[in-house]
């Protein structure tokens, strides 16, 4: 009886542990981007030749935020590189656990009737707290995994002109590993490309195990309890 209680208790402990693994582990609305560094975010502008801007607070005169105050989003533009240069401007999340399945969600857009094409990448590094993106406009450093590209063909009308949700589903590595996601505003030749983009409402959600998985755990533990009881009932009594 005691062992059965222990097994049942272990099952409920597993359920409790599973519930702890679910939930939002990162949420950023860019209300004030001057606080990002203190929250673990990193910014690196590898554009060549380097321009006059990096990531900056959203301009409500161009368009308003997806949520919150009109200017509460983060933006980048053609001035990330000098005229005719190549933009490679990075916005890197805080360090996150990559052990379990993650869902990375954000909203992005450009202005209506943009005069030039924009492109944005989402990349991943599994190298802990590293923010190494190399030192050139073409380098990616530790962020070798390309998860998503918004407007990969640099079509003039290929970047969303209204706030659009983008979702990346990441399959957890199954072992205690940390890393970082990164946005890369990646646009070549600003003499013909690059305008203005915004990013808002970033969230990372850690996914709970599937109900079927929990059912298999419950079935296995139940079978173990039943087996112990049957073996005990079949013992010869002297």
C-alpha positions in Angstrom: 0.0 0.0 0.0 2.8 2.3 0.9 4.6 1.8 -2.5 1.3 2.4 -4.3 0.9 5.7 -2.6 4.5 6.6 -3.5 3.9 5.8 -7.1 0.6 7.8 -7.2 2.4 10.7 -5.5 5.1 10.5 -8.1 2.5 10.8 -10.9 1.0 13.9 -9.4 4.5 15.3 -8.9 5.1 14.7 -12.7 1.8 16.5 -13.5 2.8 19.4 -11.3 6.3 19.5 -12.9 4.7 19.5 -16.3 2.5 22.4 -15.5 5.5 24.4 -14.3 7.1 24.0 -17.7 4.2 25.8 -19.5 3.6 29.5 -19.8 5.0 32.8 -21.1 8.8 33.1 -20.4 9.4 36.3 -22.3 7.0 39.2 -23.1 8.2 42.6 -24.5 6.0 45.4 -25.8 8.8 48.0 -26.3 7.1 50.7 -24.3 10.5 52.2 -23.6 13.4 50.7 -25.5 16.0 52.4 -23.2 15.2 49.7 -20.7 16.0 46.7 -23.0 19.7 46.3 -22.1 18.7 46.1 -18.4 16.3 43.4 -19.3 18.9 41.3 -21.0 18.4 42.3 -24.7 21.4 43.1 -26.9 21.7 45.3 -30.0 24.5 45.0 -32.6 24.6 47.0 -35.8 27.0 45.3 -38.3 25.9 47.4 -41.2 28.6 48.5 -43.7 29.1 51.3 -44.1 27.6 52.2 -40.7 24.8 54.6 -40.9 23.3 57.2 -38.4 20.6 55.0 -36.8 20.3 51.6 -35.0 17.1 50.3 -33.4 15.0 53.2 -32.1 11.7 54.0 -30.5 8.8 53.7 -33.0 7.6 56.8 -34.8 3.8 57.1 -34.5 4.0 59.7 -37.3 4.8 56.9 -39.7 2.4 54.3 -38.1 1.2 53.5 -34.5 2.1 50.5 -32.4 0.3 47.1 -32.6 -0.6 47.5 -28.9 -0.1 50.1 -26.2 0.8 53.8 -26.6 1.2 54.9 -30.3 5.0 54.8 -30.2 5.5 51.7 -28.1 7.3 49.5 -30.7 10.8 49.2 -31.9 11.9 50.3 -35.3 14.8 50.4 -37.8 15.2 52.1 -41.1 17.3 52.7 -44.2 19.7 54.9 -42.2 21.1 51.8 -40.4 23.7 51.9 -43.2 25.1 54.7 -45.2 23.7 55.3 -48.7 24.5 52.3 -50.9 25.6 50.2 -47.9 24.4 46.9 -46.6 22.2 46.7 -43.5 22.8 44.0 -40.9 21.2 45.2 -37.7 20.6 42.8 -34.8 18.2 42.8 -32.0 18.9 39.8 -29.6 16.6 38.5 -26.9 17.6 37.7 -23.3 18.9 34.2 -22.6 16.2 31.5 -22.7 16.0 27.8 -21.8 15.8 25.7 -25.0 15.1 22.4 -23.3 11.4 22.4 -23.9 9.3 23.3 -27.0 8.9 27.0 -27.5 6.6 29.3 -29.5 8.2 32.6 -30.6 5.5 35.2 -31.6 5.9 38.8 -32.8 4.2 41.4 -34.9 5.9 43.4 -37.7 5.0 45.8 -40.5 6.3 48.5 -42.7 4.5 51.6 -43.9 1.7 51.7 -46.5 3.1 52.1 -50.1 6.7 51.7 -49.1 9.2 53.3 -51.5 11.7 50.5 -51.1 11.8 46.8 -50.0 12.6 45.5 -46.5 13.5 42.1 -45.1 13.8 40.7 -41.6 15.3 37.4 -40.4 14.7 35.5 -37.1 17.7 33.5 -36.1 18.7 31.3 -33.1 21.9 30.6 -31.2 22.2 27.6 -28.9 25.4 28.9 -27.4 24.1 30.1 -24.0 24.5 33.8 -23.4 26.5 34.5 -26.5 25.6 37.6 -28.5 28.3 36.9 -31.1 27.1 37.8 -34.6 30.5 38.2 -36.2 31.8 41.6 -37.3 30.7 42.0 -40.9 27.4 42.7 -42.7 27.3 39.1 -44.0 28.4 37.3 -40.8 26.0 35.6 -38.4 28.4 34.4 -35.7 26.7 31.9 -33.3 23.3 32.6 -34.8 23.6 30.0 -37.6 20.0 28.7 -37.4 17.7 30.6 -39.7 14.1 30.1 -38.5 12.1 32.6 -40.5 12.5 35.3 -43.2 9.9 38.0 -43.7 10.1 39.0 -47.4 13.1 36.8 -48.4 12.9 37.9 -52.1 13.0 41.6 -51.3 9.8 42.2 -53.1 8.6 45.9 -53.0 5.2 44.8 -51.8 6.4 41.7 -49.9 6.7 43.1 -46.4 3.4 43.4 -44.5 1.9 47.0 -44.6 -0.3 46.3 -41.6 0.6 44.7 -38.3 1.0 41.0 -39.0 1.6 38.2 -36.5 4.6 35.9 -37.2 5.0 32.6 -35.4 8.1 30.4 -35.0 7.6 26.9 -33.4 10.9 25.6 -31.9 11.2 21.9 -30.9 13.0 21.8 -27.6 16.4 20.1 -27.4 15.4 17.9 -24.5 18.5 18.7 -22.5 19.4 21.6 -20.3 20.5 24.1 -22.9 20.2 27.9 -23.2 20.4 30.3 -26.1 19.0 33.4 -27.7 16.7 34.3 -30.5 17.6 37.3 -32.7 16.0 39.6 -35.2 18.2 40.6 -38.0 17.2 43.6 -40.2 19.0 42.4 -43.3 18.8 44.6 -46.4 21.5 45.0 -49.1 22.3 48.1 -51.1 20.4 51.0 -49.5 20.6 53.0 -52.7 17.7 50.8 -54.0 16.4 48.9 -50.9 15.4 49.5 -47.3 12.7 51.8 -45.9 11.3 51.4 -42.3 10.1 48.5 -40.2 8.5 48.0 -36.8 8.4 45.1 -34.4 6.0 44.8 -31.5 4.5 42.4 -28.9 7.2 39.8 -28.8 6.4 36.8 -26.7 8.0 33.4 -26.1 5.8 30.6 -24.6 7.2 27.4 -23.2 4.9 24.6 -24.2 3.5 21.9 -21.8 3.8 18.2 -22.7 1.0 17.0 -24.9 -2.1 15.4 -23.1 -1.3 12.1 -24.9 2.1 12.1 -23.3 0.6 12.7 -19.8 -1.9 9.9 -20.6 0.9 7.5 -21.3 2.7 8.4 -18.1 -0.5 7.8 -16.2 -1.1 4.5 -17.9 2.4 3.3 -17.1 2.2 4.3 -13.5 -1.2 2.7 -13.2 0.1 -0.5 -14.7 3.0 -0.5 -12.3 0.7 -0.2 -9.3 -1.6 -2.9 -10.6 1.3 -5.2 -11.2 2.6 -4.8 -7.7 -0.8 -5.6 -6.2 -1.2 -8.7 -8.4 2.2 -10.0 -7.4 1.5 -9.4 -3.8 -1.9 -11.2 -4.1 -0.3 -14.2 -5.6 2.3 -14.6 -2.9 1.9 -17.9 -0.9 0.9 -17.2 2.7 2.4 -19.5 5.4 
